[in-house]
Amino acid sequence: MRALLILCLGLFLALGAGCSRFMEYDGPEVTRVEVHKSERFLVLYHHEEILEAMPIELGFAPEGHKAQEGDGRTPEGEYVIDRRNPDSEYYLSIGISYPNADDIAAAEEAGVSPGGDIFIHGTPREFRGDEDWTAGCIAVTNREMRRIYAMVEDGTPIIIHP
């Protein structure tokens, strides 16, 4: 009985070892990311070549540029990927450099906080199939997030179109 238990445990560990959320990527460099909010898709480019395109979900109030913390909008404009979170509560995530200087100035003029912590991230089970559920982030499936996390380096430009 003990030998069977050890055998099953070994098999479980061996099979689980290949199921890492982290992938290797050795293809062409992603030179920019573009998000098309109105069409609900994200595109990874190597110069002018499309490497990947995938559907997305946005903030719960997706129309318009993010103006303040809590408005549920996803920012619009030019930013960069500036950080990554392998321990995200949304599977994996990569950070977007929102707010930039213009966002901060506009929020200060309006007397509000611009908010922050905008990411591209995975989708928890309870939100699968929901439309536009984030607080302003860009959500993809966990499988797609594994690819994005492996392909997109910090410093990559991201353009978020209306």
Secondary structure in CASP SS format (residue, H / E / C, confidence):
PFRMAT SS
TARGET T0000
AUTHOR 0000-0000-0000
METHOD secondary structure of the structure
MODEL  1
M C 1.00
R H 1.00
A H 1.00
L H 1.00
L H 1.00
I H 1.00
L H 1.00
C H 1.00
L H 1.00
G H 1.00
L H 1.00
F H 1.00
L H 1.00
A H 1.00
L H 1.00
G H 1.00
A H 1.00
G C 1.00
C C 1.00
S C 1.00
R C 1.00
F C 1.00
M C 1.00
E C 1.00
Y C 1.00
D C 1.00
G C 1.00
P C 1.00
E C 1.00
V C 1.00
T C 1.00
R E 1.00
V E 1.00
E E 1.00
V E 1.00
H E 1.00
K C 1.00
S C 1.00
E C 1.00
R C 1.00
F E 1.00
L E 1.00
V E 1.00
L E 1.00
Y E 1.00
H E 1.00
H C 1.00
E C 1.00
E E 1.00
I E 1.00
L E 1.00
E E 1.00
A E 1.00
M E 1.00
P E 1.00
I C 1.00
E E 1.00
L C 1.00
G E 1.00
F C 1.00
A C 1.00
P C 1.00
E C 1.00
G C 1.00
H C 1.00
K C 1.00
A C 1.00
Q C 1.00
E C 1.00
G C 1.00
D C 1.00
G C 1.00
R C 1.00
T C 1.00
P C 1.00
E C 1.00
G E 1.00
E E 1.00
Y E 1.00
V E 1.00
I E 1.00
D E 1.00
R E 1.00
R E 1.00
N E 1.00
P C 1.00
D C 1.00
S C 1.00
E C 1.00
Y C 1.00
Y C 1.00
L C 1.00
S E 1.00
I E 1.00
G E 1.00
I E 1.00
S C 1.00
Y C 1.00
P C 1.00
N C 1.00
A H 1.00
D H 1.00
D H 1.00
I H 1.00
A H 1.00
A H 1.00
A H 1.00
E H 1.00
E H 1.00
A H 1.00
G C 1.00
V C 1.00
S C 1.00
P C 1.00
G C 1.00
G C 1.00
D C 1.00
I E 1.00
F E 1.00
I E 1.00
H E 1.00
G C 1.00
T C 1.00
P C 1.00
R H 1.00
E H 1.00
F H 1.00
R C 1.00
G C 1.00
D C 1.00
E C 1.00
D C 1.00
W C 1.00
T E 1.00
A C 1.00
G C 1.00
C C 1.00
I E 1.00
A E 1.00
V C 1.00
T C 1.00
N H 1.00
R H 1.00
E H 1.00
M H 1.00
R H 1.00
R H 1.00
I H 1.00
Y H 1.00
A H 1.00
M H 1.00
V C 1.00
E C 1.00
D C 1.00
G C 1.00
T C 1.00
P E 1.00
I E 1.00
I E 1.00
I E 1.00
H E 1.00
P C 1.00
END
